[in-house]
Amino acid sequence: MRYLVSVIDDKVNPGSTDRQPAISAFNERLIADGHWVFAGGLADTDAATVVDNRGEQVVFSDGPFVESKEYLAGLWVWEASDLDVALRLATEASEVCDRKIEVRPFR
């Protein structure tokens, strides 16, 4: 089963910025153990653009969809045999990247 693993940062109390070596080592282990599908960090919310084409004209809005102190900072897509495995990996990921982690299965 595949899981979307969201990395959640906090504008008021951000995670450490020196975590890249630990994250890279964790990613290498995910690859070696067959859990890695995809991952990426995201630019700051100031770089976001929201596109709404549900009406008569398309509307482009600068900034994030929702203004919040917490925001999506990055993501992984993992392959795991079950939720317990994904949560075990997420527990480690939270420590490695010094941020909250949300785990959601794909349908």
N, CA, C and O atoms as a printed pandas DataFrame, in Angstrom:
     atom_number atom_name residue_name chain_id  residue_number  x_coord  y_coord  z_coord
0              1         N          MET        A               1    0.848   -1.173    0.000
1              2        CA          MET        A               1    0.000    0.000    0.000
2              3         C          MET        A               1    0.900    1.245    0.000
3              4         O          MET        A               1    1.977    1.256    0.597
4              5         N          ARG        A               2    0.436    2.262   -0.671
5              6        CA          ARG        A               2    1.185    3.523   -0.725
6              7         C          ARG        A               2    0.598    4.529    0.251
7              8         O          ARG        A               2   -0.610    4.572    0.482
8              9         N          TYR        A               3    1.490    5.339    0.818
9             10        CA          TYR        A               3    1.109    6.358    1.793
10            11         C          TYR        A               3    1.706    7.704    1.407
11            12         O          TYR        A               3    2.866    7.793    1.005
12            13         N          LEU        A               4    0.899    8.745    1.536
13            14        CA          LEU        A               4    1.391   10.114    1.420
14            15         C          LEU        A               4    1.838   10.525    2.809
15            16         O          LEU        A               4    1.056   10.484    3.759
16            17         N          VAL        A               5    3.084   10.916    2.925
17            18        CA          VAL        A               5    3.668   11.286    4.207
18            19         C          VAL        A               5    4.019   12.767    4.119
19            20         O          VAL        A               5    4.993   13.145    3.468
20            21         N          SER        A               6    3.226   13.597    4.775
21            22        CA          SER        A               6    3.380   15.054    4.705
22            23         C          SER        A               6    4.262   15.549    5.827
23            24         O          SER        A               6    4.108   15.144    6.980
24            25         N          VAL        A               7    5.183   16.424    5.487
25            26        CA          VAL        A               7    6.050   17.065    6.467
26            27         C          VAL        A               7    5.440   18.423    6.779
27            28         O          VAL        A               7    5.266   19.253    5.886
28            29         N          ILE        A               8    5.117   18.645    8.041
29            30        CA          ILE        A               8    4.413   19.852    8.451
30            31         C          ILE        A               8    5.342   20.724    9.287
31            32         O          ILE        A               8    5.833   20.300   10.333
32            33         N          ASP        A               9    5.575   21.936    8.819
33            34        CA          ASP        A               9    6.413   22.877    9.566
34            35         C          ASP        A               9    5.519   23.913   10.224
35            36         O          ASP        A               9    4.315   23.956    9.973
36            37         N          ASP        A              10    6.104   24.732   11.052
37            38        CA          ASP        A              10    5.371   25.704   11.854
38            39         C          ASP        A              10    6.093   27.042   11.755
39            40         O          ASP        A              10    7.266   27.141   12.114
40            41         N          LYS        A              11    5.402   28.072   11.271
41            42        CA          LYS        A              11    6.030   29.388   11.118
42            43         C          LYS        A              11    6.444   29.988   12.453
43            44         O          LYS        A              11    7.426   30.727   12.521
44            45         N          VAL        A              12    5.699   29.675   13.524
45            46        CA          VAL        A              12    6.000   30.224   14.847
46            47         C          VAL        A              12    7.133   29.458   15.525
47            48         O          VAL        A              12    7.973   30.054   16.199
48            49         N          ASN        A              13    7.155   28.146   15.347
49            50        CA          ASN        A              13    8.153   27.289   15.978
50            51         C          ASN        A              13    8.710   26.319   14.939
51            52         O          ASN        A              13    8.414   25.126   14.991
52            53         N          PRO        A              14    9.518   26.818   13.987
53            54        CA          PRO        A              14    9.979   25.972   12.884
54            55         C          PRO        A              14   10.967   24.904   13.335
55            56         O          PRO        A              14   11.645   25.042   14.354
56            57         N          GLY        A              15   11.027   23.825   12.536
57            58        CA          GLY        A              15   12.002   22.775   12.791
58            59         C          GLY        A              15   13.404   23.258   12.458
59            60         O          GLY        A              15   13.587   24.303   11.834
60            61         N          SER        A              16   14.385   22.482   12.882
61            62        CA          SER        A              16   15.789   22.819   12.627
62            63         C          SER        A              16   16.065   22.883   11.133
63            64         O          SER        A              16   15.471   22.138   10.354
64            65         N          THR        A              17   16.955   23.763   10.739
65            66        CA          THR        A              17   17.300   23.911    9.324
66            67         C          THR        A              17   18.537   23.105    8.941
67            68         O          THR        A              17   18.912   23.088    7.769
68            69         N          ASP        A              18   19.174   22.442    9.888
69            70        CA          ASP        A              18   20.419   21.713    9.618
70            71         C          ASP        A              18   20.193   20.205    9.512
71            72         O          ASP        A              18   21.096   19.427    9.818
72            73         N          ARG        A              19   19.021   19.789    9.090
73            74        CA          ARG        A              19   18.652   18.372    9.119
74            75         C          ARG        A              19   18.944   17.626    7.814
75            76         O          ARG        A              19   18.736   16.414    7.751
76            77         N          GLN        A              20   19.415   18.310    6.779
77            78        CA          GLN        A              20   19.554   17.658    5.475
78            79         C          GLN        A              20   20.442   16.419    5.486
79            80         O          GLN        A              20   20.070   15.429    4.855
80            81         N          PRO        A              21   21.592   16.407    6.162
81            82        CA          PRO        A              21   22.382   15.162    6.173
82            83         C          PRO        A              21   21.622   13.980    6.781
83            84         O          PRO        A              21   21.699   12.867    6.260
84            85         N          ALA        A              22   20.895   14.204    7.867
85            86        CA          ALA        A              22   20.122   13.134    8.498
86            87         C          ALA        A              22   18.964   12.694    7.599
87            88         O          ALA        A              22   18.662   11.504    7.510
88            89         N          ILE        A              23   18.324   13.647    6.940
89            90        CA          ILE        A              23   17.228   13.313    6.027
90            91         C          ILE        A              23   17.758   12.505    4.846
91            92         O          ILE        A              23   17.125   11.536    4.427
92            93         N          SER        A              24   18.899   12.888    4.312
93            94        CA          SER        A              24   19.491   12.147    3.189
94            95         C          SER        A              24   19.823   10.711    3.597
95            96         O          SER        A              24   19.583    9.785    2.823
96            97         N          ALA        A              25   20.366   10.513    4.788
97            98        CA          ALA        A              25   20.679    9.166    5.270
98            99         C          ALA        A              25   19.395    8.354    5.457
99           100         O          ALA        A              25   19.356    7.171    5.117
100          101         N          PHE        A              26   18.360    8.973    5.989
101          102        CA          PHE        A              26   17.066    8.309    6.153
102          103         C          PHE        A              26   16.503    7.915    4.787
103          104         O          PHE        A              26   16.005    6.802    4.617
104          105         N          ASN        A              27   16.582    8.828    3.812
105          106        CA          ASN        A              27   16.096    8.537    2.461
106          107         C          ASN        A              27   16.842    7.359    1.842
107          108         O          ASN        A              27   16.239    6.515    1.179
108          109         N          GLU        A              28   18.151    7.305    2.060
109          110        CA          GLU        A              28   18.940    6.190    1.525
110          111         C          GLU        A              28   18.473    4.863    2.112
111          112         O          GLU        A              28   18.433    3.852    1.412
112          113         N          ARG        A              29   18.119    4.865    3.399
113          114        CA          ARG        A              29   17.588    3.658    4.031
114          115         C          ARG        A              29   16.217    3.284    3.476
115          116         O          ARG        A              29   15.929    2.107    3.262
116          117         N          LEU        A              30   15.364    4.299    3.240
117          118        CA          LEU        A              30   14.058    4.030    2.641
118          119         C          LEU        A              30   14.222    3.355    1.284
119          120         O          LEU        A              30   13.504    2.408    0.966
120          121         N          ILE        A              31   15.164    3.843    0.490
121          122        CA          ILE        A              31   15.434    3.267   -0.827
122          123         C          ILE        A              31   15.917    1.823   -0.679
123          124         O          ILE        A              31   15.408    0.920   -1.343
124          125         N          ALA        A              32   16.899    1.615    0.193
125          126        CA          ALA        A              32   17.484    0.281    0.386
126          127         C          ALA        A              32   16.451   -0.730    0.885
127          128         O          ALA        A              32   16.520   -1.909    0.540
128          129         N          ASP        A              33   15.495   -0.272    1.693
129          130        CA          ASP        A              33   14.492   -1.171    2.271
130          131         C          ASP        A              33   13.234   -1.303    1.409
131          132         O          ASP        A              33   12.299   -2.011    1.781
132          133         N          GLY        A              34   13.209   -0.617    0.248
133          134        CA          GLY        A              34   12.095   -0.753   -0.679
134          135         C          GLY        A              34   10.862    0.076   -0.353
135          136         O          GLY        A              34    9.789   -0.179   -0.901
136          137         N          HIS        A              35   10.992    1.061    0.525
137          138        CA          HIS        A              35    9.850    1.904    0.894
138          139         C          HIS        A              35    9.735    3.170    0.039
139          140         O          HIS        A              35    8.656    3.754   -0.063
140          141         N          TRP        A              36   10.828    3.586   -0.565
141          142        CA          TRP        A              36   10.886    4.849   -1.302
142          143         C          TRP        A              36   10.078    4.779   -2.592
143          144         O          TRP        A              36   10.238    3.846   -3.379
144          145         N          VAL        A              37    9.216    5.762   -2.809
145          146        CA          VAL        A              37    8.555    5.947   -4.095
146          147         C          VAL        A              37    8.928    7.322   -4.641
147          148         O          VAL        A              37    9.335    7.454   -5.795
148          149         N          PHE        A              38    8.784    8.345   -3.796
149          150        CA          PHE        A              38    9.040    9.720   -4.226
150          151         C          PHE        A              38    9.166   10.600   -2.986
151          152         O          PHE        A              38    8.607   10.285   -1.935
152          153         N          ALA        A              39    9.900   11.702   -3.112
153          154        CA          ALA        A              39    9.979   12.683   -2.026
154          155         C          ALA        A              39   10.392   14.029   -2.600
155          156         O          ALA        A              39   10.990   14.108   -3.673
156          157         N          GLY        A              40   10.064   15.082   -1.870
157          158        CA          GLY        A              40   10.495   16.414   -2.271
158          159         C          GLY        A              40   10.155   17.445   -1.216
159          160         O          GLY        A              40    9.136   17.353   -0.532
160          161         N          GLY        A              41   11.025   18.423   -1.101
161          162        CA          GLY        A              41   10.757   19.571   -0.238
162          163         C          GLY        A              41   10.049   20.638   -1.052
163          164         O          GLY        A              41   10.189   20.696   -2.273
164          165         N          LEU        A              42    9.297   21.473   -0.378
165          166        CA          LEU        A              42    8.538   22.517   -1.059
166          167         C          LEU        A              42    9.076   23.895   -0.729
167          168         O          LEU        A              42    9.610   24.121    0.357
168          169         N          ALA        A              43    8.931   24.824   -1.680
169          170        CA          ALA        A              43    9.294   26.220   -1.450
170          171         C          ALA        A              43    8.372   26.796   -0.377
171          172         O          ALA        A              43    7.331   26.215   -0.068
172          173         N          ASP        A              44    8.754   27.922    0.180
173          174        CA          ASP        A              44    7.950   28.591    1.202
174          175         C          ASP        A              44    6.559   28.904    0.670
175          176         O          ASP        A              44    6.366   29.002   -0.542
176          177         N          THR        A              45    5.606   29.058    1.550
177          178        CA          THR        A              45    4.224   29.324    1.151
178          179         C          THR        A              45    4.083   30.622    0.364
179          180         O          THR        A              45    3.119   30.776   -0.386
180          181         N          ASP        A              46    5.007   31.549    0.514
181          182        CA          ASP        A              46    4.964   32.790   -0.253
182          183         C          ASP        A              46    5.084   32.540   -1.756
183          184         O          ASP        A              46    4.692   33.387   -2.559
184          185         N          ALA        A              47    5.624   31.381   -2.139
185          186        CA          ALA        A              47    5.802   31.053   -3.555
186          187         C          ALA        A              47    4.587   30.343   -4.148
187          188         O          ALA        A              47    4.582   30.024   -5.337
188          189         N          ALA        A              48    3.562   30.092   -3.341
189          190        CA          ALA        A              48    2.384   29.339   -3.802
190          191         C          ALA        A              48    1.460   30.204   -4.653
191          192         O          ALA        A              48    1.372   31.417   -4.462
192          193         N          THR        A              49    0.786   29.571   -5.581
193          194        CA          THR        A              49   -0.277   30.190   -6.375
194          195         C          THR        A              49   -1.469   29.244   -6.374
195          196         O          THR        A              49   -1.325   28.052   -6.643
196          197         N          VAL        A              50   -2.640   29.777   -6.074
197          198        CA          VAL        A              50   -3.871   28.996   -6.090
198          199         C          VAL        A              50   -4.611   29.307   -7.392
199          200         O          VAL        A              50   -4.786   30.474   -7.743
200          201         N          VAL        A              51   -5.043   28.271   -8.106
201          202        CA          VAL        A              51   -5.770   28.411   -9.365
202          203         C          VAL        A              51   -7.196   27.903   -9.141
203          204         O          VAL        A              51   -7.401   26.769   -8.707
204          205         N          ASP        A              52   -8.184   28.764   -9.446
205          206        CA          ASP        A              52   -9.595   28.387   -9.295
206          207         C          ASP        A              52  -10.303   28.625  -10.622
207          208         O          ASP        A              52  -10.569   29.767  -10.997
208          209         N          ASN        A              53  -10.606   27.542  -11.329
209          210        CA          ASN        A              53  -11.264   27.641  -12.620
210          211         C          ASN        A              53  -12.659   27.014  -12.547
211          212         O          ASN        A              53  -13.084   26.333  -13.479
212          213         N          ARG        A              54  -13.368   27.245  -11.441
213          214        CA          ARG        A              54  -14.699   26.678  -11.273
214          215         C          ARG        A              54  -15.802   27.617  -11.745
215          216         O          ARG        A              54  -16.956   27.203  -11.850
216          217         N          GLY        A              55  -15.471   28.862  -12.029
217          218        CA          GLY        A              55  -16.480   29.829  -12.440
218          219         C          GLY        A              55  -16.357   30.171  -13.913
219          220         O          GLY        A              55  -15.852   29.385  -14.715
220          221         N          GLU        A              56  -16.833   31.370  -14.253
221          222        CA          GLU        A              56  -16.784   31.802  -15.645
222          223         C          GLU        A              56  -15.379   32.192  -16.081
223          224         O          GLU        A              56  -15.034   32.084  -17.257
224          225         N          GLN        A              57  -14.565   32.649  -15.124
225          226        CA          GLN        A              57  -13.188   33.023  -15.425
226          227         C          GLN        A              57  -12.250   32.385  -14.414
227          228         O          GLN        A              57  -12.592   32.199  -13.246
228          229         N          VAL        A              58  -11.069   32.059  -14.891
229          230        CA          VAL        A              58  -10.060   31.514  -13.994
230          231         C          VAL        A              58   -9.546   32.626  -13.073
231          232         O          VAL        A              58   -9.350   33.763  -13.502
232          233         N          VAL        A              59   -9.333   32.275  -11.797
233          234        CA          VAL        A              59   -8.817   33.222  -10.817
234          235         C          VAL        A              59   -7.510   32.660  -10.272
235          236         O          VAL        A              59   -7.456   31.526   -9.795
236          237         N          PHE        A              60   -6.450   33.478  -10.352
237          238        CA          PHE        A              60   -5.150   33.129   -9.790
238          239         C          PHE        A              60   -4.944   33.967   -8.535
239          240         O          PHE        A              60   -5.108   35.187   -8.567
240          241         N          SER        A              61   -4.585   33.321   -7.434
241          242        CA          SER        A              61   -4.344   34.028   -6.178
242          243         C          SER        A              61   -2.941   33.706   -5.683
243          244         O          SER        A              61   -2.543   32.542   -5.644
244          245         N          ASP        A              62   -2.200   34.732   -5.310
245          246        CA          ASP        A              62   -0.868   34.528   -4.732
246          247         C          ASP        A              62   -1.002   34.038   -3.301
247          248         O          ASP        A              62   -1.931   34.408   -2.582
248          249         N          GLY        A              63   -0.062   33.203   -2.905
249          250        CA          GLY        A              63   -0.025   32.726   -1.532
250          251         C          GLY        A              63   -0.730   31.399   -1.364
251          252         O          GLY        A              63   -1.325   30.875   -2.306
252          253         N          PRO        A              64   -0.661   30.859   -0.165
253          254        CA          PRO        A              64   -1.228   29.532    0.077
254          255         C          PRO        A              64   -2.753   29.541    0.066
255          256         O          PRO        A              64   -3.380   30.588    0.231
256          257         N          PHE        A              65   -3.339   28.366   -0.129
257          258        CA          PHE        A              65   -4.791   28.196   -0.119
258          259         C          PHE        A              65   -5.367   28.622    1.228
259          260         O          PHE        A              65   -6.402   29.287    1.284
260          261         N          VAL        A              66   -4.695   28.238    2.312
261          262        CA          VAL        A              66   -5.149   28.568    3.661
262          263         C          VAL        A              66   -4.010   29.255    4.395
263          264         O          VAL        A              66   -2.887   28.752    4.404
264          265         N          GLU        A              67   -4.285   30.395    5.006
265          266        CA          GLU        A              67   -3.298   31.053    5.857
266          267         C          GLU        A              67   -3.290   30.350    7.204
267          268         O          GLU        A              67   -4.327   30.244    7.859
268          269         N          SER        A              68   -2.140   29.875    7.617
269          270        CA          SER        A              68   -2.044   29.121    8.853
270          271         C          SER        A              68   -0.620   29.201    9.370
271          272         O          SER        A              68    0.312   29.435    8.601
272          273         N          LYS        A              69   -0.449   29.006   10.671
273          274        CA          LYS        A              69    0.908   28.976   11.208
274          275         C          LYS        A              69    1.611   27.692   10.807
275          276         O          LYS        A              69    2.838   27.668   10.715
276          277         N          GLU        A              70    0.843   26.597   10.561
277          278        CA          GLU        A              70    1.421   25.348   10.092
278          279         C          GLU        A              70    1.197   25.219    8.588
279          280         O          GLU        A              70    0.183   25.672    8.057
280          281         N          TYR        A              71    2.156   24.596    7.917
281          282        CA          TYR        A              71    2.068   24.485    6.464
282          283         C          TYR        A              71    2.813   23.249    5.980
283          284         O          TYR        A              71    3.673   22.715    6.680
284          285         N          LEU        A              72    2.475   22.806    4.786
285          286        CA          LEU        A              72    3.128   21.665    4.165
286          287         C          LEU        A              72    4.504   22.088    3.675
287          288         O          LEU        A              72    4.626   22.950    2.805
288          289         N          ALA        A              73    5.542   21.474    4.241
289          290        CA          ALA        A              73    6.915   21.837    3.897
290          291         C          ALA        A              73    7.561   20.848    2.934
291          292         O          ALA        A              73    8.549   21.173    2.275
292          293         N          GLY        A              74    7.012   19.660    2.855
293          294        CA          GLY        A              74    7.569   18.646    1.974
294          295         C          GLY        A              74    6.735   17.388    2.061
295          296         O          GLY        A              74    5.753   17.331    2.800
296          297         N          LEU        A              75    7.133   16.372    1.297
297          298        CA          LEU        A              75    6.365   15.130    1.308
298          299         C          LEU        A              75    7.219   13.963    0.873
299          300         O          LEU        A              75    8.231   14.115    0.188
300          301         N          TRP        A              76    6.783   12.807    1.291
301          302        CA          TRP        A              76    7.275   11.533    0.785
302          303         C          TRP        A              76    6.076   10.762    0.282
303          304         O          TRP        A              76    4.953   10.994    0.730
304          305         N          VAL        A              77    6.300    9.851   -0.642
305          306        CA          VAL        A              77    5.345    8.796   -0.951
306          307         C          VAL        A              77    6.101    7.501   -0.662
307          308         O          VAL        A              77    7.154    7.233   -1.240
308          309         N          TRP        A              78    5.537    6.708    0.244
309          310        CA          TRP        A              78    6.169    5.457    0.671
310          311         C          TRP        A              78    5.322    4.269    0.270
311          312         O          TRP        A              78    4.099    4.360    0.159
312          313         N          GLU        A              79    5.992    3.163    0.056
313          314        CA          GLU        A              79    5.357    1.867   -0.088
314          315         C          GLU        A              79    5.599    1.135    1.228
315          316         O          GLU        A              79    6.741    0.977    1.658
316          317         N          ALA        A              80    4.514    0.688    1.865
317          318        CA          ALA        A              80    4.631   -0.044    3.125
318          319         C          ALA        A              80    3.584   -1.151    3.145
319          320         O          ALA        A              80    2.508   -1.010    2.564
320          321         N          SER        A              81    3.901   -2.236    3.807
321          322        CA          SER        A              81    2.983   -3.380    3.829
322          323         C          SER        A              81    1.689   -3.069    4.569
323          324         O          SER        A              81    0.647   -3.647    4.262
324          325         N          ASP        A              82    1.745   -2.156    5.546
325          326        CA          ASP        A              82    0.533   -1.794    6.288
326          327         C          ASP        A              82    0.770   -0.486    7.044
327          328         O          ASP        A              82    1.872    0.063    7.038
328          329         N          LEU        A              83   -0.274   -0.012    7.684
329          330        CA          LEU        A              83   -0.206    1.261    8.399
330          331         C          LEU        A              83    0.802    1.228    9.537
331          332         O          LEU        A              83    1.463    2.233    9.799
332          333         N          ASP        A              84    0.933    0.101   10.215
333          334        CA          ASP        A              84    1.895    0.010   11.317
334          335         C          ASP        A              84    3.318    0.285   10.847
335          336         O          ASP        A              84    4.076    0.979   11.524
336          337         N          VAL        A              85    3.678   -0.260    9.688
337          338        CA          VAL        A              85    5.014   -0.019    9.125
338          339         C          VAL        A              85    5.156    1.460    8.770
339          340         O          VAL        A              85    6.179    2.072    9.077
340          341         N          ALA        A              86    4.140    2.040    8.126
341          342        CA          ALA        A              86    4.193    3.458    7.748
342          343         C          ALA        A              86    4.322    4.342    8.982
343          344         O          ALA        A              86    5.072    5.318    8.966
344          345         N          LEU        A              87    3.606    4.015   10.047
345          346        CA          LEU        A              87    3.686    4.818   11.274
346          347         C          LEU        A              87    5.037    4.668   11.968
347          348         O          LEU        A              87    5.545    5.626   12.550
348          349         N          ARG        A              88    5.616    3.484   11.910
349          350        CA          ARG        A              88    6.963    3.292   12.474
350          351         C          ARG        A              88    7.974    4.162   11.722
351          352         O          ARG        A              88    8.817    4.818   12.333
352          353         N          LEU        A              89    7.878    4.159   10.390
353          354        CA          LEU        A              89    8.771    4.998    9.587
354          355         C          LEU        A              89    8.506    6.482    9.846
355          356         O          LEU        A              89    9.444    7.276    9.920
356          357         N          ALA        A              90    7.234    6.856    9.985
357          358        CA          ALA        A              90    6.880    8.258   10.228
358          359         C          ALA        A              90    7.397    8.741   11.572
359          360         O          ALA        A              90    7.785    9.901   11.708
360          361         N          THR        A              91    7.407    7.864   12.562
361          362        CA          THR        A              91    7.954    8.212   13.876
362          363         C          THR        A              91    9.424    8.573   13.744
363          364         O          THR        A              91    9.891    9.552   14.328
364          365         N          GLU        A              92   10.141    7.781   12.978
365          366        CA          GLU        A              92   11.555    8.067   12.738
366          367         C          GLU        A              92   11.719    9.327   11.889
367          368         O          GLU        A              92   12.598   10.145   12.157
368          369         N          ALA        A              93   10.882    9.485   10.872
369          370        CA          ALA        A              93   10.967   10.657    9.994
370          371         C          ALA        A              93   10.746   11.948   10.762
371          372         O          ALA        A              93   11.424   12.943   10.504
372          373         N          SER        A              94    9.815   11.948   11.694
373          374        CA          SER        A              94    9.544   13.143   12.490
374          375         C          SER        A              94   10.773   13.562   13.287
375          376         O          SER        A              94   11.088   14.748   13.387
376          377         N          GLU        A              95   11.459   12.582   13.849
377          378        CA          GLU        A              95   12.679   12.892   14.598
378          379         C          GLU        A              95   13.786   13.363   13.665
379          380         O          GLU        A              95   14.487   14.331   13.961
380          381         N          VAL        A              96   13.940   12.671   12.533
381          382        CA          VAL        A              96   15.011   12.992   11.590
382          383         C          VAL        A              96   14.867   14.408   11.038
383          384         O          VAL        A              96   15.853   15.141   10.959
384          385         N          CYS        A              97   13.654   14.799   10.657
385          386        CA          CYS        A              97   13.487   16.117   10.027
386          387         C          CYS        A              97   13.026   17.189   11.022
387          388         O          CYS        A              97   12.888   18.354   10.647
388          389         N          ASP        A              98   12.788   16.812   12.278
389          390        CA          ASP        A              98   12.437   17.755   13.339
390          391         C          ASP        A              98   11.152   18.523   13.014
391          392         O          ASP        A              98   11.058   19.733   13.218
392          393         N          ARG        A              99   10.174   17.785   12.506
393          394        CA          ARG        A              99    8.880   18.373   12.152
394          395         C          ARG        A              99    7.775   17.354   12.382
395          396         O          ARG        A              99    8.039   16.160   12.519
396          397         N          LYS        A             100    6.538   17.833   12.425
397          398        CA          LYS        A             100    5.397   16.929   12.489
398          399         C          LYS        A             100    5.265   16.190   11.167
399          400         O          LYS        A             100    5.685   16.680   10.119
400          401         N          ILE        A             101    4.677   15.008   11.235
401          402        CA          ILE        A             101    4.460   14.174   10.051
402          403         C          ILE        A             101    3.002   13.720   10.041
403          404         O          ILE        A             101    2.473   13.290   11.065
404          405         N          GLU        A             102    2.360   13.817    8.885
405          406        CA          GLU        A             102    1.017   13.265    8.710
406          407         C          GLU        A             102    1.100   12.112    7.718
407          408         O          GLU        A             102    1.727   12.235    6.667
408          409         N          VAL        A             103    0.467   10.992    8.054
409          410        CA          VAL        A             103    0.475    9.804    7.198
410          411         C          VAL        A             103   -0.952    9.541    6.725
411          412         O          VAL        A             103   -1.874    9.432    7.533
412          413         N          ARG        A             104   -1.124    9.442    5.401
413          414        CA          ARG        A             104   -2.449    9.157    4.837
414          415         C          ARG        A             104   -2.304    8.127    3.717
415          416         O          ARG        A             104   -1.485    8.298    2.814
416          417         N          PRO        A             105   -3.093    7.068    3.776
417          418        CA          PRO        A             105   -3.027    6.076    2.697
418          419         C          PRO        A             105   -3.674    6.609    1.419
419          420         O          PRO        A             105   -4.618    7.398    1.464
420          421         N          PHE        A             106   -3.147    6.163    0.284
421          422        CA          PHE        A             106   -3.803    6.435   -0.990
422          423         C          PHE        A             106   -5.017    5.517   -1.098
423          424         O          PHE        A             106   -5.030    4.436   -0.511
424          425         N          ARG        A             107   -6.011    5.929   -1.826
425          426        CA          ARG        A             107   -7.185    5.070   -2.042
426          427         C          ARG        A             107   -6.871    4.007   -3.055
427          428         O          ARG        A             107   -7.731    3.185   -3.373
